[in-house]
């Protein structure tokens, strides 16, 4: 199975501690503030802000938190953040992409490099591994929103590229540029989604053994723990038995 996605799903099912949830909300707030500052504060007129709000709402971020993040941008006292994409290799030749929002490029770059080094990987130049991924939109729904055929039909009608369904739910993919629009249209047809994200979807995957999988998961977790890192993606494949063993309580 796709290692990173399955790993994330299992960890999600095990639940989040309050501290981890607070960190996640802080990252959402940063993206909302930056999005609101970069364009109109109205999500209807600002695709990046609309997507940031959809993503936060799908993870149950309180409305008050979202509004405070927008007001922070309007106040003009928010930090000047820049978006940076880091690319590198984890053990076993696995490609990793980490997206960050930072007000200090040197601090974040040093921290990311240290994580790669600590867990047996190496940071590479921007563009080194991005060609192994597709930058797409991903919208997830619970199984109960409709049958696979109904979800596929809604996806086609809203301009999405594909829809896949299984016992855990439905995943609709679309182009990165149309994510906000498609997500909004699907919400009208199917209800509020579980998540709305721009993702780097692997076009090529690398199968790894248990030892490398453990190091990769530690590397990913350490990157995601950094306050400046917003998202992490990797292209490893791992057997279900190994994955369950490594994510066991």
C-alpha positions as CSV (number, residue, x, y, z in Angstrom):
1,X,0.0,0.0,0.0
2,X,1.1,3.6,-0.4
3,X,3.2,4.0,2.7
4,X,2.7,7.7,3.5
5,X,-1.0,7.8,3.0
6,X,-1.7,4.6,4.9
7,X,0.6,5.7,7.7
8,X,-1.3,9.0,8.0
9,X,-4.7,7.3,7.9
10,X,-3.7,4.9,10.7
11,X,-2.3,7.6,12.9
12,X,-5.4,9.7,12.3
13,X,-7.6,6.9,13.4
14,X,-5.6,6.5,16.6
15,X,-6.6,10.1,17.5
16,X,-4.8,13.3,18.1
17,X,-3.6,14.7,21.5
18,X,-4.7,18.2,22.3
19,X,-1.2,19.5,21.8
20,X,-1.0,18.1,18.3
21,X,-4.4,19.4,17.5
22,X,-3.4,22.9,18.7
23,X,-0.3,22.7,16.5
24,X,-2.3,21.8,13.5
25,X,-4.8,24.7,14.1
26,X,-1.8,27.1,14.4
27,X,-0.5,25.9,11.0
28,X,-4.0,26.4,9.5
29,X,-4.2,29.9,11.0
30,X,-0.8,30.8,9.5
31,X,-1.9,29.8,6.1
32,X,-5.3,31.6,6.4
33,X,-3.5,34.8,7.5
34,X,-1.0,34.6,4.7
35,X,-3.7,33.9,2.1
36,X,-5.9,36.8,3.4
37,X,-2.9,39.1,3.3
38,X,-1.9,38.1,-0.2
39,X,-5.3,39.0,-1.8
40,X,-8.8,40.0,-0.9
41,X,-10.0,39.0,2.6
42,X,-13.2,37.7,1.1
43,X,-12.9,33.9,0.3
44,X,-15.3,34.3,-2.6
45,X,-12.8,36.6,-4.3
46,X,-9.6,34.9,-3.1
47,X,-9.1,31.2,-4.2
48,X,-6.1,30.7,-1.8
49,X,-8.1,31.9,1.2
50,X,-11.1,29.9,0.2
51,X,-9.0,26.7,0.1
52,X,-7.3,27.5,3.4
53,X,-10.7,28.0,5.1
54,X,-12.1,24.8,3.5
55,X,-9.1,22.8,4.7
56,X,-9.4,24.2,8.3
57,X,-13.2,23.6,8.4
58,X,-12.8,20.0,7.3
59,X,-10.5,19.4,10.3
60,X,-13.1,21.1,12.6
61,X,-11.1,24.2,13.3
62,X,-13.4,26.6,15.3
63,X,-15.0,29.4,13.3
64,X,-13.6,32.0,15.8
65,X,-10.1,30.8,15.1
66,X,-10.6,31.2,11.4
67,X,-12.0,34.7,11.8
68,X,-9.1,35.7,14.1
69,X,-6.6,34.6,11.5
70,X,-8.3,36.7,8.8
71,X,-8.5,39.8,11.1
72,X,-4.8,39.4,11.9
73,X,-4.0,39.9,8.2
74,X,-6.3,42.9,8.0
75,X,-4.6,44.4,11.0
76,X,-1.3,44.7,9.1
77,X,0.7,43.5,12.1
78,X,1.2,39.9,10.9
79,X,4.6,38.6,10.1
80,X,5.9,38.5,6.5
81,X,5.9,34.8,5.6
82,X,7.2,33.2,2.5
83,X,6.3,29.8,1.0
84,X,9.2,27.4,0.5
85,X,9.2,23.9,-0.9
86,X,12.0,21.6,0.3
87,X,12.9,18.4,-1.5
88,X,15.1,15.5,-0.5
89,X,15.6,11.8,-0.1
90,X,14.8,9.6,2.9
91,X,16.5,6.2,3.5
92,X,16.0,3.7,0.6
93,X,15.9,6.4,-2.0
94,X,12.4,7.6,-1.1
95,X,11.5,11.0,-2.4
96,X,10.2,13.6,0.2
97,X,8.6,17.0,-0.3
98,X,8.1,19.4,2.6
99,X,6.1,22.6,2.2
100,X,6.8,25.4,4.7
101,X,5.5,28.9,5.6
102,X,8.3,30.8,7.3
103,X,9.4,34.2,8.4
104,X,13.0,33.1,8.7
105,X,14.3,31.1,5.7
106,X,17.6,30.3,7.4
107,X,16.0,28.9,10.6
108,X,13.6,26.7,8.7
109,X,16.1,25.5,6.1
110,X,18.6,24.6,8.9
111,X,15.9,22.7,10.8
112,X,14.7,20.8,7.8
113,X,18.3,19.9,6.8
114,X,19.0,18.7,10.4
115,X,15.9,16.4,10.3
116,X,17.0,14.8,7.0
117,X,20.5,14.2,8.3
118,X,19.4,12.8,11.7
119,X,17.2,10.1,10.1
120,X,19.6,9.0,7.3
121,X,18.3,11.2,4.5
122,X,19.7,14.2,2.6
123,X,18.2,17.5,1.5
124,X,18.4,18.1,-2.2
125,X,17.8,21.1,-4.5
126,X,14.3,22.3,-5.3
127,X,13.1,20.3,-8.3
128,X,15.1,17.3,-7.5
129,X,12.2,15.0,-6.7
130,X,9.1,17.0,-7.7
131,X,9.0,15.3,-11.1
132,X,8.1,12.1,-9.3
133,X,4.8,13.6,-8.1
134,X,1.8,15.4,-9.5
135,X,0.5,18.5,-7.7
136,X,-3.2,17.9,-7.5
137,X,-6.3,18.7,-5.4
138,X,-7.7,16.0,-3.1
139,X,-11.1,16.1,-1.5
140,X,-12.1,13.3,0.9
141,X,-15.6,12.3,2.0
142,X,-17.1,9.8,4.5
143,X,-18.6,6.6,3.0
144,X,-22.1,7.8,3.9
145,X,-22.3,10.7,1.5
146,X,-23.4,8.5,-1.3
147,X,-22.6,5.4,-3.5
148,X,-19.4,5.2,-5.5
149,X,-21.4,5.9,-8.6
150,X,-23.1,8.9,-7.1
151,X,-19.8,10.4,-6.0
152,X,-18.2,9.7,-9.4
153,X,-21.1,11.4,-11.1
154,X,-20.8,14.5,-8.8
155,X,-17.1,14.6,-9.4
156,X,-17.5,14.6,-13.2
157,X,-20.3,17.3,-13.0
158,X,-18.0,19.6,-10.9
159,X,-15.0,19.3,-13.2
160,X,-12.9,16.8,-11.1
161,X,-10.5,14.4,-12.8
162,X,-11.3,11.2,-10.8
163,X,-13.1,9.6,-7.9
164,X,-12.1,6.5,-6.0
165,X,-14.2,4.8,-3.3
166,X,-13.6,2.0,-0.8
167,X,-14.9,1.1,2.7
168,X,-13.1,4.0,4.3
169,X,-14.7,6.7,2.1
170,X,-14.4,8.5,-1.2
171,X,-11.4,10.4,-2.6
172,X,-12.0,12.9,-5.4
173,X,-9.0,14.4,-7.3
174,X,-8.9,17.4,-9.5
175,X,-6.3,19.9,-10.8
176,X,-4.5,22.0,-8.3
177,X,-5.8,25.2,-9.9
178,X,-9.5,24.2,-9.6
179,X,-9.4,22.7,-6.1
180,X,-11.3,25.5,-4.3
181,X,-14.0,25.7,-7.0
182,X,-14.5,21.9,-7.2
183,X,-14.5,21.5,-3.4
184,X,-17.2,24.2,-3.1
185,X,-19.3,22.6,-5.8
186,X,-19.0,19.1,-4.3
187,X,-19.9,20.4,-0.8
188,X,-23.2,21.6,-2.3
189,X,-23.9,18.2,-3.8
190,X,-22.5,15.8,-1.1
191,X,-22.2,17.8,2.1
192,X,-19.1,19.0,3.9
193,X,-15.9,17.0,3.0
194,X,-13.6,15.3,5.5
195,X,-10.6,17.1,4.1
196,X,-9.7,19.5,1.3
197,X,-6.0,19.6,0.4
198,X,-3.5,20.3,-2.3
199,X,-1.2,17.3,-2.3
200,X,1.8,16.0,-4.1
201,X,0.6,12.6,-5.4
202,X,3.4,10.2,-6.3
203,X,3.7,9.2,-9.9
204,X,6.5,6.8,-9.0
205,X,6.8,4.9,-5.8
206,X,9.6,3.1,-4.0
207,X,9.1,-0.1,-1.9
208,X,10.9,-0.2,1.4
209,X,11.7,-2.8,4.0
210,X,10.9,-2.5,7.7
211,X,14.1,-0.8,8.8
212,X,13.9,1.9,6.2
213,X,10.2,2.3,6.7
214,X,10.8,3.0,10.4
215,X,13.4,5.7,9.6
216,X,11.2,7.3,7.0
217,X,8.2,7.5,9.4
218,X,10.4,9.1,12.1
219,X,11.7,11.6,9.5
220,X,8.2,12.5,8.4
221,X,7.0,12.8,12.0
222,X,9.9,15.1,12.8
223,X,9.3,17.3,9.8
224,X,5.6,17.6,10.6
225,X,6.5,18.5,14.2
226,X,8.3,21.6,13.0
227,X,6.1,24.7,13.4
228,X,7.1,26.1,10.0
229,X,6.4,22.9,8.0
230,X,2.8,22.8,6.7
231,X,2.7,19.6,4.8
232,X,5.0,16.6,4.1
233,X,4.7,14.1,1.2
234,X,6.7,10.9,0.4
235,X,6.5,8.2,-2.3
236,X,7.3,5.0,-0.3
237,X,5.4,1.7,-0.5
238,X,5.3,-0.7,2.4
239,X,3.5,-4.0,3.2
240,X,0.4,-3.9,5.4
241,X,2.1,-6.2,7.9
242,X,5.1,-3.9,8.3
243,X,2.9,-0.8,8.5
244,X,0.7,-2.3,11.2
245,X,3.7,-3.3,13.2
246,X,5.4,0.1,13.0
247,X,2.2,2.0,13.9
248,X,1.0,-0.4,16.7
249,X,0.3,1.3,20.0
